[in-house]
Amino acid sequence: SSKAIIEKITSIRYCPNQGTNIPTLRIVQGRANIYSDIGQMIENCFETVFIATTLEDISKMYHSMIPEKIKICKKKGGKVMLLVEIDDIKMISFGKRFNATEIRMCKLPSKGRIVVQKDKQMIMSDSTQTSSNSEVNFSISTDAKDMINNIDSLCRLLWKSAKPLEIALSP
C-alpha cells in the first residue's frame, strides 16, 4: 500500500505559482521597532511615501534613523510627502528639519500616525502615544493592497486640501 500512496503523490501535479498571495498583518510594538519599520519602508521606496502624523511624533522621528533613510529614498528618486498638523507656527522648523520632499499642513483625521506607499505597505496607529514609555506605542503593518490603497487615497485627498508651508506662513 505504501507504493500505491507514493505513486499517487508523485502523480499529482503541483505548481508553486498557483494560489493566492495572502496579505500579512503584523502588530509592531515599541517606538524603536515602529521607527525601524518606517525607516526600512522609506529606504526601499522608489516612488512616493506619505507620512501623516503629529508634530510631536515628527520631533521624535527626527532623533531616529528616519531622516537619513529619507535622504537615501530621495537619492533613488523616491519622494517623502509629509502631512502634519501644526497648531503653533513657531514649531514649523521641526517639520522643515525632517527633510521630507515636501511638507503640507492640514487638519488630520486623528492624532495617529499613517505611513503608506501605494501597492506596497502601510504602517498605522490610532495614536502617537504621549507617554514617556515608548514600549506602549504600537502600530499595525500590512501589505494588504485594498487597505493600503484606501489609506493612500485618503492621504492623496488630504494632500490636495492641505496648505504648503509657504502659503501657511504668509499673512
C-alpha positions in Angstrom: 0.0 0.0 0.0 2.9 2.4 0.6 4.0 2.0 -3.1 0.5 2.9 -4.2 0.5 6.0 -1.9 3.9 7.1 -3.2 2.7 6.7 -6.9 -0.4 8.6 -6.1 1.5 11.5 -4.5 4.1 11.7 -7.3 1.3 11.7 -10.0 -0.3 14.8 -8.5 0.9 17.9 -10.3 2.0 20.7 -8.1 2.6 24.2 -9.5 4.0 26.5 -6.8 2.9 29.6 -8.7 -0.8 28.7 -8.4 -2.7 30.0 -5.5 -3.0 33.4 -4.0 -0.8 35.7 -2.0 -2.2 36.0 1.4 -1.6 39.5 2.8 0.1 39.9 6.2 -0.9 42.0 9.1 1.5 42.5 11.9 1.3 44.3 15.2 4.6 46.2 15.9 5.2 47.2 19.5 7.7 49.8 20.7 8.5 53.1 19.1 12.0 51.9 18.2 10.6 48.9 16.3 8.0 51.1 14.6 10.5 53.7 13.5 12.8 50.9 12.3 9.9 49.5 10.1 9.1 53.1 8.8 12.8 53.7 8.0 13.1 50.4 6.1 9.9 51.2 4.1 11.3 54.7 3.2 14.7 53.3 2.3 13.3 50.7 -0.1 10.9 53.2 -1.8 11.5 54.4 -5.4 8.1 56.1 -5.6 6.1 58.1 -3.1 5.6 57.6 0.7 3.1 59.6 2.6 3.6 60.3 6.3 0.7 61.8 8.1 1.4 62.4 11.8 1.6 64.9 14.6 4.4 67.4 15.1 5.3 65.7 18.4 5.8 62.4 16.5 7.9 64.1 13.9 10.2 65.6 16.6 10.7 62.0 17.9 11.3 60.6 14.4 13.9 63.3 13.9 16.1 61.6 16.5 15.8 58.3 14.8 17.4 57.0 11.6 14.4 58.1 9.5 15.8 61.4 8.3 18.8 59.5 6.9 16.5 57.0 5.2 14.7 59.9 3.6 17.9 61.1 2.1 18.5 57.6 0.7 15.0 57.4 -0.7 15.4 60.8 -2.4 18.7 59.8 -4.0 16.9 56.8 -5.6 14.2 59.1 -7.0 11.6 58.5 -4.3 9.6 61.1 -2.5 8.5 61.5 1.1 5.4 63.7 1.4 4.8 64.9 5.0 1.3 65.8 6.2 1.4 67.4 9.6 -1.0 69.3 11.8 0.8 72.3 13.4 -1.0 74.4 15.9 1.9 76.7 16.7 3.6 78.3 13.6 6.8 78.7 15.7 7.1 74.9 15.6 7.4 74.7 11.8 11.2 74.4 12.0 10.8 70.9 13.4 8.9 69.9 10.2 11.5 71.5 7.9 14.4 69.8 9.6 12.8 66.4 8.9 14.0 66.8 5.3 10.9 65.5 3.6 10.5 66.1 -0.1 7.5 68.3 0.6 5.6 69.3 3.7 2.0 70.4 3.9 -0.2 71.4 6.8 -3.7 70.3 7.4 -6.2 69.1 10.0 -5.5 65.4 10.4 -8.4 63.0 11.0 -6.8 61.6 14.2 -3.8 62.1 16.4 -2.4 58.8 15.0 0.4 58.0 12.5 -0.1 56.9 8.9 2.8 55.9 6.7 1.8 54.4 3.3 3.4 53.5 0.0 0.8 52.7 -2.7 0.5 49.0 -3.5 3.4 48.1 -1.1 2.9 48.7 2.6 1.1 50.6 5.3 2.1 51.3 8.9 -0.7 52.9 11.0 -1.5 53.6 14.6 -4.6 55.2 16.2 -2.5 57.4 18.5 1.1 58.6 18.8 1.2 58.0 22.5 2.4 60.9 24.6 3.7 58.6 27.3 7.4 58.7 28.0 7.3 54.8 27.9 8.0 54.1 24.2 7.1 50.5 24.6 3.4 51.2 25.0 3.4 52.6 21.4 2.1 50.2 18.8 1.2 50.1 15.1 -0.2 47.8 12.6 1.7 47.0 9.5 0.2 45.3 6.4 0.7 44.6 2.8 -3.0 44.1 2.1 -3.5 46.0 -1.2 -7.1 47.0 -0.5 -6.3 48.5 2.9 -3.2 50.2 1.5 -4.8 51.7 -1.5 -7.7 53.1 0.6 -5.3 54.8 3.0 -3.2 56.0 0.1 -6.3 57.6 -1.4 -7.1 59.2 1.9 -3.6 60.7 2.1 -3.8 61.9 -1.5 -7.1 63.6 -0.7 -5.6 65.2 2.4 -2.6 66.3 0.3 -4.8 68.1 -2.2 -6.6 70.0 0.5 -3.5 70.7 2.6 -1.6 74.0 2.5 2.1 74.1 1.5 4.2 75.6 4.3 4.9 78.8 2.3 1.2 79.6 1.9 0.5 78.7 5.6 3.2 81.1 6.7 2.1 84.0 4.6 -0.2 86.6 6.4 
